[in-house]
């Protein structure tokens, strides 16, 4: 059995990010590398899951570490899904962001709703948003 190592990292390389996003099925604009590099540069919490040093999953967030945490991306390579990696990445993100002080928020992709329901993540009905236009 392969061991998964979880860590909070200061930086996530665009190549690793793009590779896992493509292997996970997460819908992100990975064909626009400058945009990927820009949102990685401006994120401030990366929790990673690595097997034999290879990135197999990550959670990318923006947080102030004392009130709110927006978990923008949660991605796990499809070959590694079903191992509890996504759930653990959320737990590690909450811990790193200061779980007792912060509200962690994420917006689910339609295809991932059953995952969040399955791990019994609390659901909010008071969310409002302006959607991206591109």
C-alpha positions in Angstrom: 0.0 0.0 0.0 1.3 3.5 -0.9 1.6 6.0 1.9 0.1 9.4 1.3 2.0 12.4 2.8 0.0 15.5 3.5 1.7 18.9 3.9 1.2 22.6 3.8 3.4 24.0 1.2 4.4 27.6 0.5 4.1 27.3 -3.3 2.5 25.0 -5.9 4.2 24.8 -9.3 2.0 25.4 -12.3 3.2 22.2 -14.0 2.1 20.1 -10.9 -1.2 22.0 -10.6 -2.0 21.5 -14.3 -1.1 17.8 -14.2 -3.3 17.0 -11.3 -6.2 19.2 -12.5 -6.2 17.3 -15.8 -6.0 13.9 -14.1 -8.8 14.9 -11.6 -11.5 16.1 -14.0 -11.6 19.5 -12.2 -12.7 22.2 -14.7 -10.1 24.9 -14.6 -8.6 27.0 -17.4 -5.4 25.0 -17.5 -4.8 25.9 -21.2 -4.3 29.5 -20.0 -1.0 29.1 -18.2 -0.4 32.8 -17.4 -3.8 32.8 -15.7 -2.9 29.6 -13.7 0.4 31.1 -12.7 -1.4 34.3 -11.6 -4.0 32.6 -9.4 -1.3 30.3 -7.9 0.8 33.4 -7.1 -2.1 35.1 -5.3 -3.2 32.1 -3.3 -1.9 31.8 0.3 -2.7 28.2 1.4 -1.7 25.0 -0.4 -2.3 21.7 1.2 -0.9 18.8 -0.8 -1.1 15.0 -0.9 1.9 13.2 -2.3 2.6 9.6 -2.9 6.3 8.7 -3.4 7.0 12.4 -3.8 4.5 12.8 -6.7 1.6 15.2 -6.3 -1.7 13.3 -6.4 -4.0 15.9 -4.8 -4.2 19.4 -3.5 -6.4 22.0 -1.9 -5.8 25.6 -2.9 -7.2 28.3 -0.7 -7.3 32.0 0.1 -7.5 32.8 3.8 -6.8 35.4 6.5 -6.2 32.5 9.0 -8.5 34.0 11.6 -12.0 34.5 10.1 -12.5 33.1 6.6 -11.1 30.6 4.2 -12.2 30.1 0.7 -11.2 26.7 -0.5 -11.1 27.4 -4.3 -9.7 24.1 -5.7 -9.9 20.6 -4.4 -8.4 18.1 -6.9 -7.4 14.5 -6.6 -6.0 12.4 -9.4 -8.7 10.0 -10.6 -6.3 7.1 -10.1 -6.2 7.9 -6.4 -9.8 8.8 -5.7 -11.6 6.7 -3.2 -8.7 6.6 -0.8 -10.0 9.4 1.5 -7.5 12.0 0.1 -10.1 14.7 -0.7 -11.7 14.5 2.7 -8.2 14.6 4.4 -7.2 17.6 2.3 -10.3 19.5 3.5 -9.5 18.5 7.1 -5.9 19.6 6.8 -7.0 22.9 5.1 -9.3 23.6 8.0 -6.6 22.9 10.5 -4.0 25.1 8.7 -6.5 28.0 8.3 -7.5 27.9 12.0 -10.6 25.7 12.1 -11.9 27.1 15.4 -11.7 30.7 14.2 -12.4 30.4 10.5 -15.4 29.5 8.3 -14.2 27.4 5.4 -16.3 27.9 2.3 -16.2 26.2 -1.1 -18.4 26.1 -4.2 -18.9 22.6 -5.5 -18.7 21.7 -9.1 -22.0 20.0 -10.1 -20.2 16.7 -10.5 -18.7 16.8 -7.0 -21.9 17.5 -5.0 -22.3 13.8 -4.1 -18.7 13.7 -2.8 -19.4 16.6 -0.3 -22.7 15.1 0.7 -20.9 11.7 1.2 -18.4 13.2 3.6 -21.2 15.0 5.3 -19.8 18.5 4.7 -22.3 21.1 6.0 -24.4 22.7 3.3 -25.2 26.4 3.2 -28.3 27.8 1.7 -27.4 31.5 2.1 -24.7 31.8 -0.6 -24.9 34.5 -3.3 -22.5 34.9 -6.1 -21.6 36.7 -9.3 -20.4 34.1 -11.9 -17.3 34.5 -14.0 -17.9 35.6 -17.5 -14.8 33.8 -18.9 
